[in-house]
Amino acid sequence: METDRPGQEVSKEHRQVITHLIDNEGWAYKTPKANGYPRLFPPKSDSSIKVPKTGHSKGHAFENWLAAIRRDGGHWPPGRKTKQEKEQEAEQEAEEAGEE
């Protein structure tokens, strides 16, 4: 899916998260048509997440938005992995160590 880049339509904090997801995790971002909201699209899903046009990183709204991203497979802050992903990574490392 072709993606746009976030601009002044979203806050700096939201832009930082969106840029990370696009560059490192394969997410797509679409600017709004007319008066709609920008949307984030996970790489392996047809669903989308509405991006607030304004706001800041303090308060429940930003945390709820990050929770929606995590539910769809995104990681924020960078480096955060689920328990299942950590177990898979440990298994791969064990297999690689066994091959040597």
NUMI-769276 format. One record per residue (C-alpha): residue in three letters; z, y, x. Coordinates in nm, 3 decimals, padded with zeros to 5 digits, always signed. Layout:
BEGIN
   res        c3        c2        c1
   ALA         Z         Y         X
...
//
This chain:
BEGIN
   res        c3        c2        c1
   MET   +00.000   +00.000   +00.000
   GLU   -00.087   +00.342   +00.132
   THR   +00.211   +00.571   +00.171
   ASP   +00.277   +00.942   +00.169
   ARG   +00.530   +01.114   +00.396
   PRO   +00.836   +01.288   +00.252
   GLY   +00.833   +01.666   +00.264
   GLN   +01.026   +01.957   +00.122
   GLU   +01.039   +01.794   -00.223
   VAL   +01.348   +01.594   -00.112
   SER   +01.661   +01.686   +00.085
   LYS   +01.697   +01.635   +00.461
   GLU   +01.938   +01.341   +00.414
   HIS   +01.702   +01.163   +00.173
   ARG   +01.406   +01.233   +00.403
   GLN   +01.587   +01.068   +00.695
   VAL   +01.646   +00.746   +00.497
   ILE   +01.291   +00.743   +00.356
   THR   +01.133   +00.795   +00.700
   HIS   +01.337   +00.508   +00.844
   LEU   +01.235   +00.274   +00.561
   ILE   +00.864   +00.364   +00.596
   ASP   +00.851   +00.339   +00.975
   ASN   +01.075   +00.036   +01.032
   GLU   +01.082   -00.174   +00.717
   GLY   +00.739   -00.137   +00.557
   TRP   +00.839   +00.057   +00.247
   ALA   +00.596   +00.292   +00.073
   TYR   +00.659   +00.642   -00.059
   LYS   +00.459   +00.824   -00.323
   THR   +00.485   +01.193   -00.400
   PRO   +00.511   +01.281   -00.767
   LYS   +00.216   +01.364   -00.985
   ALA   +00.282   +01.684   -01.183
   ASN   +00.655   +01.717   -01.254
   GLY   +00.765   +01.357   -01.189
   TYR   +01.000   +01.221   -00.926
   PRO   +00.899   +01.083   -00.587
   ARG   +00.915   +00.703   -00.569
   LEU   +01.006   +00.447   -00.302
   PHE   +00.842   +00.104   -00.315
   PRO   +00.994   -00.199   -00.138
   PRO   +00.747   -00.405   +00.071
   LYS   +00.774   -00.728   -00.134
   SER   +00.829   -00.599   -00.485
   ASP   +00.648   -00.425   -00.766
   SER   +00.957   -00.225   -00.861
   SER   +01.023   +00.129   -00.747
   ILE   +01.324   +00.349   -00.682
   LYS   +01.333   +00.708   -00.805
   VAL   +01.411   +00.958   -00.528
   PRO   +01.617   +01.262   -00.629
   LYS   +01.428   +01.587   -00.573
   THR   +01.739   +01.779   -00.479
   GLY   +02.091   +01.699   -00.383
   HIS   +02.289   +01.619   -00.074
   SER   +02.456   +01.322   +00.088
   LYS   +02.801   +01.398   -00.053
   GLY   +02.911   +01.240   -00.375
   HIS   +02.829   +00.935   -00.580
   ALA   +02.461   +01.004   -00.646
   PHE   +02.356   +00.954   -00.283
   GLU   +02.572   +00.641   -00.246
   ASN   +02.427   +00.497   -00.569
   TRP   +02.075   +00.567   -00.442
   LEU   +02.154   +00.385   -00.114
   ALA   +02.295   +00.094   -00.315
   ALA   +01.968   +00.069   -00.510
   ILE   +01.780   +00.058   -00.178
   ARG   +02.008   -00.219   -00.047
   ARG   +01.962   -00.420   -00.369
   ASP   +01.585   -00.412   -00.308
   GLY   +01.622   -00.530   +00.053
   GLY   +01.647   -00.205   +00.249
   HIS   +01.899   -00.143   +00.525
   TRP   +02.088   +00.180   +00.569
   PRO   +02.245   +00.272   +00.802
   PRO   +02.002   +00.116   +01.053
   GLY   +02.129   -00.207   +01.202
   ARG   +02.308   -00.315   +00.886
   LYS   +02.223   -00.674   +00.798
   THR   +02.331   -00.905   +00.519
   LYS   +02.544   -01.210   +00.591
   GLN   +02.243   -01.435   +00.524
   GLU   +02.027   -01.241   +00.773
   LYS   +02.299   -01.264   +01.038
   GLU   +02.322   -01.643   +00.985
   GLN   +01.942   -01.683   +01.012
   GLU   +01.939   -01.477   +01.332
   ALA   +02.219   -01.690   +01.481
   GLU   +02.027   -02.009   +01.392
   GLN   +01.713   -01.876   +01.562
   GLU   +01.907   -01.786   +01.875
   ALA   +02.065   -02.134   +01.880
   GLU   +01.721   -02.297   +01.849
   GLU   +01.582   -02.081   +02.130
   ALA   +01.881   -02.167   +02.352
   GLY   +01.830   -02.538   +02.279
   GLU   +01.463   -02.521   +02.383
   GLU   +01.545   -02.395   +02.732
//
